[in-house]
């Protein structure tokens, strides 16, 4: 049985590259994007997921499990960066950064762990920003 992988931020950049690599290696890959309908060139399915929205996370995880019956690997890859002097960055942008890069991956882990516990297996990989 091929392993089922869910990649947040799978529509571009590192997430897309990882997804394409795993897809070509025979994994069943589901990527996520806030707006998957805008992505036309993905070799694996994209599911709507916004890591800032718990309902969105639970919906995406439930969809993968409903389709594939399991979830073996989660790659928390969605992220954003901030550049510029701290005193010029609006606090709303800093809070959004933490919602996406820190709290979002925690919510994704909380959503997938019950399934992985039930399966008695699973792997979670967290990719973070150097920024």
ZAMARGU-4260 file (C-alpha; in steps of 0.2 Angstrom, whole numbers, plus 5000, padded with zeros to 4 digits):
<rodrens>
0) 5000/5000/5000 | 5007/5017/4995 | 5009/5029/5009 | 4997/5044/5010 | 5005/5061/5012
5) 4998/5078/5016 | 5008/5094/5012 | 5003/5111/5018 | 5008/5124/5006 | 5009/5112/4992
10) 5005/5123/4978 | 5022/5131/4975 | 5040/5132/4981 | 5047/5118/4992 | 5030/5111/4996
15) 5027/5108/4977 | 5044/5101/4974 | 5042/5089/4988 | 5025/5084/4982 | 5031/5081/4964
20) 5046/5071/4970 | 5035/5060/4982 | 5022/5058/4968 | 5034/5052/4956 | 5041/5039/4969
25) 5023/5032/4971 | 5017/5041/4986 | 4999/5046/4986 | 5001/5065/4988 | 4988/5078/4993
30) 4994/5096/4993 | 4985/5111/5001 | 4983/5129/4996 | 4971/5143/5002 | 4965/5144/4984
35) 4968/5127/4975 | 4956/5132/4961 | 4969/5145/4955 | 4983/5131/4952 | 4981/5123/4936
40) 4998/5113/4934 | 4999/5102/4949 | 5003/5084/4946 | 4994/5079/4963 | 4977/5085/4970
45) 4976/5101/4979 | 4964/5103/4994 | 4958/5120/5001 | 4967/5123/5018 | 4971/5139/5027
50) 4982/5135/5042 | 4975/5150/5051 | 4958/5142/5051 | 4954/5127/5062 | 4938/5122/5052
55) 4948/5123/5036 | 4962/5111/5043 | 4949/5098/5050 | 4940/5099/5033 | 4955/5095/5023
60) 4961/5081/5035 | 4944/5073/5034 | 4944/5074/5015 | 4961/5065/5014 | 4955/5052/5026
65) 4938/5050/5017 | 4947/5047/5000 | 4962/5037/5005 | 4956/5029/5021 | 4972/5034/5030
70) 4985/5047/5033 | 5004/5042/5034 | 5014/5057/5033 | 5011/5076/5036 | 5023/5089/5030
75) 5019/5106/5038 | 5027/5117/5025 | 5015/5132/5023 | 5024/5148/5029 | 5028/5166/5026
80) 5042/5178/5030 | 5044/5196/5035 | 5058/5207/5031 | 5062/5224/5036 | 5066/5234/5052
85) 5056/5228/5067 | 5050/5245/5071 | 5042/5247/5054 | 5033/5230/5054 | 5014/5232/5058
90) 5010/5221/5073 | 4996/5213/5063 | 5009/5207/5051 | 5019/5200/5065 | 5004/5191/5072
95) 4999/5184/5055 | 5017/5177/5054 | 5015/5168/5070 | 4998/5161/5065 | 5004/5154/5049
100) 5022/5148/5055 | 5019/5143/5073 | 5001/5141/5078 | 4995/5134/5061 | 5007/5119/5061
105) 5002/5115/5079 | 4983/5115/5074 | 4988/5103/5059 | 4997/5091/5071 | 4982/5091/5083
110) 4971/5087/5068 | 4981/5073/5061 | 4987/5064/5077 | 4970/5055/5081 | 4971/5047/5064
115) 4989/5042/5066 | 4986/5036/5084 | 4972/5025/5077 | 4984/5018/5064 | 4998/5015/5076
120) 5009/5024/5064 | 5013/5041/5056 | 5026/5054/5053 | 5025/5073/5055 | 5039/5084/5047
125) 5039/5102/5051 | 5048/5114/5039 | 5051/5131/5046 | 5057/5148/5040 | 5075/5154/5043
130) 5067/5171/5043
</rodrens>
